């Protein structure tokens, strides 16, 4: 029984040490509530922070700022953005998401196709969004 216990401790320790501490892409997640929507239907999505650090998100005052990308001929192209042009209107307002916190938001648009949400963020400092998280792709018909 002791050998099994020590083996289990060793495996868990090894697994914990093998995790790449710089791989933050997997620790901040944006996900829509469905993968298929009707044209004009509300698209709800959540952002979850599984990193031990606070994430700083691009924002328009107190709302998440993000891009919508559209899949055109197997290439993702920027389709539109929500809130990004107003970043200069709210200087000093920092939208953060703490460890294990969730932010919910939604969008509606009336165009058919395959889309994804792209959100600039950083784990370092506000206003320096060095990375982007991508949602699952979703279809609007």
Secondary structure, 3 states (H helix, E strand, C coil): CHHHHHHHHHHHHHHHHHCCCCCCHHHEEEEECCCEECCCCCEEEEEEECCCCCEEECEECCEECEEEEEEECCEEEEEEEECHHHHHHHCCCCEEECCCCEEEEEECCCCCEEEEEEEEEECCCCCCCCEEEECCCEEEC
